[in-house]
Amino acid sequence: MPDKSKPPVIVWFRRDLRTDDNAALSAAADSGQPVVTLYIREAADGTGPLGAAQDWWLHHSLTTLGTSLRALGTPLILRSGDAGKVLDDLIEETGAETVYWNRRHDPAGIEIDTDIKASLKGRGLAAKSFAGELLHDPTRLLTGEKKPYRVYTPFWRAFERDGEPHEPIDAPEKLVALHPAPKSEALDDWNLLPSKPDWATTFSDIWTPGEDAARERLETFVDGAINGYQAKRDHPSIDATSMLSPHLAMGEISPARVWHATRGLKAPTDDVIHFRKELVWREFCHHLHFHFPALAEKNWNDRFDAFPWEGSTKEFKAWTRGKTGYPIVDAGMRQLWQHGFMHNRVRMITASFLIKHLMIDWRRGEQWFRDTLVDADAASNAANWQWVAGSGADASPFFRIFNPILQGEKFDPDGTYVRRFVPELEKLDAAFIHKPFDAPESVLKKAGVVLGKTYPRPLVDHAKARERALGAYKTLKDG
């Protein structure tokens, strides 16, 4: 039996799979008591990985976290089931009197954590939560009227006025282990990795989950790609973004660590500010989700409840497979298949196409992205889909309908991105790479392209689809 003179502290990991800048873990280490580190595969929807792609990431992230914790002196315990029941069982097994965790802000997580904290305290046990998922506290950063922000620019200004985020803290140097250690489930038994078929075989071409890889990504970015970030970040063929989003989504790196890494750089000020604004856009999405928990299910602007969606299942399937006949859209959807990721500019293009060209409800796209993105984030995914749809807070107006041809020509002018992910168009002249349907037959033949066979014809005509979408939007304005 454990030594009752020094009851252990349980540290409950969630979307904070790191030892660095982990307030709950550091507080436990500072206590001098034995530390039991725990990850619970919860039964409730929305509290763990959001989809199959993120399951893949979680498997590898837990593996690396377990290695890090063993190096500090204690194993990571894996349990599955109802979080309250799992914690109660572990408290009974270990004699623990204290549970620490880092606060989460999603609706399902908040409800679970609130109930667990009340239950523990009601039994005379200590339960303490810490900040760390966000740079700001959604309960505190409010307008002068004590209301949540609905527009990004005032939110950014308020964020700036609020002062610098907290200084990140280093990982503990050592953790005191509990002997004997509690039993753990085997990670392989959770079957998080796909098989038969293994559709994630190409994920590892660009991704290495874990906090060490996250820090390496950050260092590479601030040492190089942040220079020119503002001008280059919209071009999908250029390695100009941080690629930190999945690491942030799973908490392998804290937003405070990222923020402070941009201090004192020699990079142009505009590039640093623009990158920071993107980091704060993530904060804004979480702010919206906290104050409007139904963000993924309901239109922020309820006028859109009457929108006449028309899209077919056949068209939706073609979109998911990257077979719409518009190369920039298809390249993005195929990048998603191959890497569980899509360049941000292309996310906007593909989302706009689904909503406004195919007239398919944004919620179907939101659900597809949350299942297929390794960086799936409940707040950002929902807020950004509503932004494109025009139904969200501070949204792009619905009548802003991306022309997929012009978007491709502007942001992938020589077709490098398209050629990478739509190889059947690899030999097509740059003049027609974003509009093969306009290419002369001789040009198509030379490139080995047969429309309708080797590459699909467009699902819809852009001009006609645009008019249909605007007509549907007009029914809302007139209603």
C-alpha positions, 0 to 999 in steps of 0.5 A, spaced: 500 500 500 502 507 498 505 511 504 499 514 507 504 520 510 505 523 503 498 522 500 499 523 492 497 529 488 493 526 481 495 530 475 489 529 470 491 531 463 487 533 458 488 537 452 495 539 455 499 533 453 506 537 455 510 537 461 513 544 459 508 550 461 504 546 465 501 549 471 498 543 474 504 539 473 508 544 476 504 545 482 504 538 483 511 537 483 512 543 487 508 540 493 514 535 494 508 529 494 508 523 490 505 525 483 500 520 479 499 523 472 493 520 469 489 521 462 482 519 461 479 517 455 472 520 457 466 517 454 463 524 453 463 527 446 467 533 445 472 532 451 477 528 447 479 527 440 474 530 435 475 525 430 479 519 427 485 524 424 486 526 431 485 519 434 491 518 430 495 524 433 493 522 440 496 515 440 503 518 438 502 524 443 500 520 449 506 515 447 511 521 447 508 524 453 509 518 457 516 517 455 517 524 458 514 523 464 518 517 465 524 521 464 521 525 470 520 519 474 513 517 474 509 513 469 503 516 465 496 512 467 491 511 462 484 509 464 477 510 460 470 511 462 466 516 466 471 521 468 468 522 475 468 515 476 475 514 474 478 519 479 474 516 484 477 509 483 484 512 483 483 516 489 481 510 493 487 506 490 492 511 492 489 515 498 490 521 494 487 527 497 488 532 491 487 533 484 490 538 479 488 539 472 488 545 467 482 548 465 478 547 459 473 551 456 469 547 451 461 546 454 462 539 455 468 539 459 466 545 463 460 541 465 464 535 467 469 539 471 464 543 475 461 537 477 467 533 479 470 539 483 464 540 487 464 532 488 471 532 490 470 538 495 464 536 498 468 530 500 473 534 503 478 533 498 482 538 494 481 540 487 484 545 483 484 548 476 489 552 473 489 556 466 494 554 460 489 552 454 488 560 453 492 566 453 486 570 456 480 568 461 473 568 457 470 570 463 474 576 464 475 579 458 469 583 456 466 589 453 465 596 457 458 593 458 460 587 461 458 583 455 462 578 450 466 581 444 462 579 437 467 583 433 475 581 432 478 588 432 475 590 439 477 584 442 484 584 439 485 591 442 482 589 449 487 583 449 493 588 447 490 593 453 490 587 458 498 586 458 502 581 456 500 573 457 503 570 463 511 568 462 511 560 461 514 556 466 519 550 464 518 543 465 519 540 472 526 537 473 523 531 477 517 528 479 516 524 486 513 517 484 508 513 487 510 506 489 507 501 487 504 505 481 497 504 479 495 500 474 494 503 467 490 500 461 495 499 454 494 504 449 494 499 444 488 497 446 484 503 445 485 502 437 486 509 436 490 508 430 487 506 423 487 499 420 484 495 414 485 500 411 491 505 414 489 511 411 494 515 415 500 512 412 502 519 409 501 523 416 508 522 418 510 525 412 509 532 415 507 530 422 511 528 428 506 529 434 509 531 441 511 537 445 519 536 443 516 536 436 512 542 437 518 546 440 522 544 434 516 547 429 516 553 433 524 554 433 524 553 426 518 558 425 521 564 429 528 563 426 526 563 419 519 563 416 516 568 420 520 573 416 515 575 410 509 571 414 504 577 412 505 576 405 507 569 404 502 566 409 496 566 403 500 562 398 499 554 399 505 552 395 510 556 400 512 553 407 510 560 410 506 558 416 508 555 423 504 549 422 503 549 430 496 548 430 495 541 431 500 541 437 496 547 440 490 543 439 492 537 443 496 542 448 503 539 446 505 547 446 502 552 450 499 559 447 504 563 452 510 559 450 508 561 442 507 568 444 513 569 448 517 566 443 516 572 438 518 577 443 525 581 441 525 578 434 529 581 429 523 579 424 519 585 421 514 588 426 508 587 421 510 580 420 510 579 428 504 582 429 500 579 424 502 572 426 500 574 433 493 576 431 492 569 428 494 567 435 489 571 438 484 569 433 484 562 436 483 566 442 477 570 439 474 563 437 474 560 444 471 566 447 465 566 442 465 558 443 465 559 451 459 565 451 455 561 445 456 554 447 452 551 441 457 554 436 457 548 432 450 547 431 446 553 431 447 559 427 450 565 431 445 570 426 439 566 427 436 569 420 440 564 417 436 559 420 431 560 414 437 559 409 434 554 403 440 549 403 439 545 397 446 541 396 446 533 394 449 527 398 452 526 391 455 533 391 458 533 398 461 526 397 465 529 390 467 535 395 470 530 400 474 526 395 477 532 391 473 531 385 469 537 384 472 539 377 475 546 380 483 544 381 484 549 387 478 546 391 480 539 389 487 540 391 485 542 398 481 536 399 486 531 397 491 535 402 486 533 407 486 526 406 493 525 405 496 529 411 490 531 415 491 538 414 489 543 409 492 550 408 488 556 411 487 560 405 485 553 401 480 552 407 476 558 406 476 557 399 473 549 400 469 552 405 466 557 401 465 552 395 461 547 399 457 553 402 456 557 396 457 553 390 454 547 392 449 550 397 450 545 402 449 547 410 456 549 413 454 544 419 456 538 414 463 541 412 464 543 420 463 535 421 467 533 416 473 537 418 473 536 425 473 528 423 479 529 418 483 534 421 489 533 426 488 540 428 481 539 429 479 544 435 471 545 437 472 553 437 476 554 431 472 549 427 465 552 428 467 559 428 471 559 422 465 555 418 460 560 421 465 566 418 465 563 411 458 562 411 456 569 413 452 567 419 457 567 425 460 573 429 464 578 425 463 574 419 465 575 412 458 577 408 455 571 405 455 575 398 463 575 398 463 568 394 470 566 392 471 565 385 475 558 385 479 560 379 481 567 381 483 564 388 487 559 385 491 564 380 492 569 385 495 564 391 498 559 386 499 562 380 504 557 377 500 551 380 505 548 384 500 546 390 495 543 385 500 539 381 502 536 388 495 534 390 492 533 383 497 529 379 493 528 373 493 535 372 501 535 373 503 537 365 497 542 364 500 549 362 500 554 368 495 558 364 489 553 364 492 549 371 486 552 375 481 552 369 482 545 365 475 546 363 477 552 358 483 549 355 483 547 348 483 540 346 490 540 344 492 543 350 489 537 354 491 532 350 498 534 350 497 534 358 494 527 358 488 530 361 481 527 359 475 531 362 470 527 365 475 521 365 482 522 368 479 529 371 472 531 373 468 536 369 466 542 374 460 540 378 457 547 377 458 553 373 461 558 377 457 564 375 450 560 375 452 557 382 454 564 384 447 567 382 443 561 385 447 563 392 446 570 391 438 569 390 438 564 396 441 570 400 436 575 398 430 571 400 433 572 407 434 579 406 427 580 404 424 576 409 
